[in-house]
Structures are given as structure tokens and as C-alpha cells.
Amino acid sequence: MLMFSSIVYGQAGKGGELTRDETTIITGALEMTQKTAKDAMTPISDTFSVDVNAVLDMYGWSFTLKMVTLK
């Protein structure tokens, strides 16, 4: 994918050439074709949940960060 970026980047302007951002997006999309859903998933043991009614004030965020660091 680096080859694609180096060929296309730097040719932005009029006439349909790609900008750096467009090249980055396309490169990322092409890299995704080699990944499986498993590559993108987070193991359930590495996740946590917050109650839908939880108040995320300073105390709530503090509690959440403690839960994350305890894992």
C-alpha cells in the first residue's frame, strides 16, 4: 500500500488528481481488504459496560477509569 501512496500522493490539483487525505483514505480501505472481522474485534474479556443511567460526572469518569485499569 505504501507504493500506492507514493505513486499518487503529490499529484493533487485540478483534473481529478487525489489529495493527500484522499490517498490516505483509499490506502486504508485497501489495507482493510486483507483483514478479517476477527482482526477488528476486541475480546469480550477486554471490554466493560457502563449502566445506561450512569452519570458521567467527575466521580463517574473516575470510577470508569479505575475499572479500566483493574482489567
N, C-alpha and C positions, 0 to 999 in steps of 0.2 A: 504494500500500500504506500510505502514511502516513495516508491518510484512514481506512482500516480501523482502524488502531491508535488514532487519536484518537477514533473513534466508540465503540470497545469498551472501551478501557482506562479504568480508573477506576470501572468498574461492578461490581467484584468483590464477592462476598458470597454469601449463601445464594440458592438458587433457580437455580443453573446459570450464573450470570454468569461471565465469564472473568477470570482473574487477569492481571497484567502478564506473567508468564512464559508463560502460555498464549497470550496475544495475540502475544508475540514469536515463539513457535514457529509459529503459524498464518501470521503475516506472512511469515516466512522461507520457509515452504513455498509460499505463493502466489507469492513472488518467483521461486522455482525453476521455476515453470511457464513462465517466459519465457526460460529458459536452455537451451542445448543441451549435449550431452556435451562438445563441443569447448571450451565456456566453462569447464568444470570440470577439464579435463585440463592436465597440466604437460608442456611439450615435452620429449621424451626427452633433448635436449641440455642441459637444465637439471637432470637427475637424476644420481644416482650410486648405487652399491651398496656394501654392506659385506659381507664374507665372513661366512657363517653361523657360522663357527667363530671369528670375531674376538673378542678380549677387549676389552670396552669399559671399561677402567680409565682412569686419567688420560692415559696415553700414547695409548690407542685413541681417546679422545674428542678429544685434541689433534690427532691425525692426521686424524680425520674433519673437524674444523673447518677445518683447513688445506686439505683437498680441496675443501670447500665454497667457501672464499674464493678459491681458484685458478680457479674456473669463471667 
